[in-house]
Amino acid sequence: MRTKFPSKLVPRQTIGNIGLYYACYRLSLFGWNVLPTSRNTKGIDIFIFSQDVCRIRLFK
């Protein structure tokens, strides 16, 4: 699904947040527990771990 946002109406940070939360949504559909970082922090963007906490992944 492609949506064209008018660049003057929607700030780039908001568009980035939309993508971040969409990725979190999709990962949660596959059974991962997902924790996005807050704001525009440097380093890790998404922290995910399995239901039994045996597997942990970090994404930038």
Sequence and secondary structure as in RCSB ss.txt:
>XXXX:A:sequence
MRTKFPSKLVPRQTIGNIGLYYACYRLSLFGWNVLPTSRNTKGIDIFIFSQDVCRIRLFK
>XXXX:A:secstr
      TTTS HHHHHHHHHHHHHHHHHHTT EEEE STT SS SEEEE TTSS EEEE 
